């Protein structure tokens, strides 16, 4: 912040030697807009790396579940329908799996497809279940999400297209990813071992 404050002050005090006059506010605003544009461009480029990490390539069309919106509305609880079919978000820190320490697999609530292993779960402090990798990469689909003025990658179930959450590039090693998933979009299948 100190650097940018000094840069701004320097720009305001800059005097054109040939005409011996100060730069006008219009020129300064163009400069600041350009710097802002560069910042947004760099941020966008950094986010694009997560887009190709996991996709649903190879998931057979014959195994996909297709239902109308009305059919989903009839069979799903309201909160699950709102999140998985209308791309809603459950409230932070209401994670129904927060205290779950059992070994097993987290599955899609809508179709039962295996999505995340309990071995890949970590506490991100965000209030939503977080995982650093998917159970099988062909079980999730990732699409660019530019809603709400942000650039993110949406995570969906490859079998039934249920909205699960988003993936970010601020996770732990070994992947550096944080799959931030709505707990109401999942069920838990305890391991038999």
C-alpha positions as CSV (number, residue, x, y, z in Angstrom):
1,X,0.0,0.0,0.0
2,X,2.9,2.4,0.8
3,X,4.3,1.9,-2.7
4,X,1.0,2.7,-4.4
5,X,0.4,5.8,-2.2
6,X,3.9,7.1,-3.1
7,X,3.3,6.3,-6.8
8,X,0.0,8.2,-6.7
9,X,1.6,11.2,-4.9
10,X,4.5,11.2,-7.5
11,X,1.9,11.1,-10.3
12,X,0.0,14.0,-8.9
13,X,3.3,16.0,-8.5
14,X,4.7,15.2,-11.9
15,X,5.3,18.3,-13.9
16,X,5.7,18.2,-17.7
17,X,9.1,19.9,-18.3
18,X,8.3,21.0,-21.9
19,X,5.1,22.9,-20.9
20,X,5.8,23.3,-17.2
21,X,2.2,22.3,-16.2
22,X,0.9,19.6,-14.0
23,X,-0.9,16.5,-15.3
24,X,-4.7,16.9,-15.2
25,X,-7.0,14.5,-13.3
26,X,-8.3,12.9,-16.5
27,X,-4.8,11.6,-17.3
28,X,-4.4,10.3,-13.7
29,X,-7.7,8.5,-13.9
30,X,-6.7,6.8,-17.2
31,X,-3.5,5.6,-15.5
32,X,-5.3,4.2,-12.5
33,X,-7.9,2.5,-14.7
34,X,-5.1,0.9,-16.7
35,X,-3.4,-0.4,-13.5
36,X,-6.8,-1.8,-12.3
37,X,-7.3,-3.5,-15.6
38,X,-3.9,-5.2,-15.4
39,X,-4.6,-6.4,-11.9
40,X,-7.9,-8.0,-13.0
41,X,-6.2,-9.6,-16.0
42,X,-3.5,-11.1,-13.9
43,X,-6.0,-12.4,-11.4
44,X,-8.1,-14.0,-14.2
45,X,-5.0,-15.7,-15.6
46,X,-4.1,-17.2,-12.2
47,X,-7.6,-18.6,-11.8
48,X,-7.6,-20.3,-15.2
49,X,-5.1,-22.9,-14.1
50,X,-7.7,-24.8,-12.0
51,X,-10.1,-25.1,-14.9
52,X,-8.4,-28.2,-16.4
53,X,-7.6,-30.0,-13.2
54,X,-10.6,-32.3,-13.1
55,X,-13.3,-32.8,-15.7
56,X,-15.9,-35.3,-16.6
57,X,-14.2,-36.6,-19.7
58,X,-14.6,-40.3,-20.0
59,X,-17.9,-40.4,-18.0
60,X,-20.3,-42.5,-20.2
61,X,-23.4,-40.8,-21.4
62,X,-25.3,-44.0,-21.0
63,X,-24.8,-43.8,-17.2
64,X,-25.9,-40.1,-16.8
65,X,-29.2,-39.4,-15.0
66,X,-31.4,-36.9,-16.7
67,X,-34.6,-35.6,-14.9
68,X,-36.7,-32.5,-15.4
69,X,-36.6,-29.7,-12.9
70,X,-40.0,-30.7,-11.7
71,X,-39.0,-34.3,-11.1
72,X,-36.0,-33.2,-9.0
73,X,-38.2,-30.8,-7.0
74,X,-40.5,-33.7,-6.1
75,X,-37.9,-36.1,-4.9
76,X,-35.3,-33.8,-3.2
77,X,-35.6,-32.0,0.2
78,X,-36.0,-28.3,-0.4
79,X,-32.5,-27.3,0.9
80,X,-30.9,-30.0,-1.3
81,X,-32.9,-28.9,-4.3
82,X,-32.0,-25.2,-3.8
83,X,-28.3,-26.0,-3.7
84,X,-28.0,-28.8,-6.2
85,X,-30.5,-27.7,-8.8
86,X,-30.6,-23.9,-8.4
87,X,-26.9,-23.4,-7.6
88,X,-27.5,-22.2,-4.1
89,X,-25.1,-22.2,-1.2
90,X,-25.7,-23.4,2.3
91,X,-24.8,-21.1,5.2
92,X,-21.2,-21.3,6.3
93,X,-20.4,-23.3,9.4
94,X,-23.6,-25.4,9.1
95,X,-21.6,-28.4,7.7
96,X,-23.4,-31.6,8.7
97,X,-20.1,-33.5,8.3
98,X,-18.0,-31.1,10.4
99,X,-17.5,-33.6,13.3
100,X,-17.3,-36.7,11.0
101,X,-14.0,-38.5,11.6
102,X,-15.0,-41.8,10.1
103,X,-13.3,-43.3,7.0
104,X,-15.5,-43.5,3.9
105,X,-16.7,-41.8,0.8
106,X,-18.8,-38.7,0.3
107,X,-21.3,-39.3,-2.4
108,X,-23.7,-37.1,-4.5
109,X,-27.0,-36.7,-2.6
110,X,-29.0,-36.8,-5.9
111,X,-27.6,-39.9,-7.5
112,X,-25.1,-41.6,-5.1
113,X,-22.0,-41.1,-7.3
114,X,-18.8,-41.3,-5.3
115,X,-17.2,-37.8,-5.2
116,X,-14.6,-37.4,-2.3
117,X,-12.7,-39.6,0.1
118,X,-12.6,-38.8,3.8
119,X,-8.8,-39.2,3.5
120,X,-8.7,-36.1,1.3
121,X,-10.8,-33.9,3.6
122,X,-9.1,-31.0,5.5
123,X,-10.2,-28.1,7.7
124,X,-10.0,-25.0,5.5
125,X,-11.6,-22.7,8.1
126,X,-14.1,-21.5,5.5
127,X,-17.2,-23.2,7.0
128,X,-17.8,-25.7,4.2
129,X,-16.3,-29.2,3.8
130,X,-13.1,-29.0,1.9
131,X,-11.1,-31.6,0.0
132,X,-7.8,-31.3,-1.9
133,X,-8.7,-33.8,-4.6
134,X,-11.7,-35.7,-6.0
135,X,-12.3,-39.4,-5.5
136,X,-12.2,-40.1,-9.3
137,X,-11.6,-37.2,-11.7
138,X,-14.3,-38.5,-14.2
139,X,-16.9,-38.2,-11.4
140,X,-16.9,-34.4,-11.4
141,X,-17.3,-31.8,-14.0
142,X,-15.9,-28.3,-13.8
143,X,-17.2,-25.3,-15.5
144,X,-16.2,-21.6,-15.5
145,X,-18.5,-19.6,-13.2
146,X,-18.5,-15.8,-13.6
147,X,-21.6,-15.1,-11.5
148,X,-21.6,-12.6,-8.6
149,X,-18.8,-10.7,-10.2
150,X,-16.2,-13.4,-9.5
151,X,-14.2,-15.8,-11.7
152,X,-14.5,-19.3,-10.2
153,X,-14.7,-22.9,-11.3
154,X,-18.0,-24.6,-10.4
155,X,-17.9,-28.3,-9.4
156,X,-20.8,-30.5,-10.5
157,X,-21.6,-34.2,-10.4
158,X,-20.8,-35.8,-13.7
159,X,-23.7,-38.2,-13.5
160,X,-26.6,-35.9,-12.7
161,X,-25.3,-32.4,-13.0
162,X,-25.9,-31.5,-9.4
163,X,-24.2,-28.3,-8.3
164,X,-21.7,-29.2,-5.5
165,X,-19.7,-26.1,-4.9
166,X,-16.5,-24.5,-6.3
167,X,-12.8,-25.3,-6.5
168,X,-10.0,-22.8,-5.6
169,X,-6.2,-22.8,-6.0
170,X,-5.4,-22.1,-2.3
171,X,-5.5,-25.6,-1.0
172,X,-2.8,-27.7,0.7
173,X,-0.2,-29.9,-1.0
174,X,0.0,-32.2,-2.9
175,X,-2.6,-30.6,-5.3
176,X,-2.8,-27.0,-4.1
177,X,-6.6,-27.2,-4.7
178,X,-9.5,-26.6,-2.3
179,X,-12.8,-28.2,-3.4
180,X,-15.2,-26.2,-1.3
181,X,-18.4,-28.3,-1.3
182,X,-21.9,-27.8,0.1
183,X,-22.5,-30.5,2.7
184,X,-26.2,-30.8,1.8
185,X,-25.2,-31.9,-1.7
186,X,-23.6,-35.0,-0.3
187,X,-24.2,-38.2,1.7
188,X,-21.6,-40.2,3.5
189,X,-20.9,-43.9,2.9
190,X,-18.9,-45.4,5.8
191,X,-16.0,-47.7,4.8
192,X,-16.5,-51.4,5.7
193,X,-13.0,-51.8,7.0
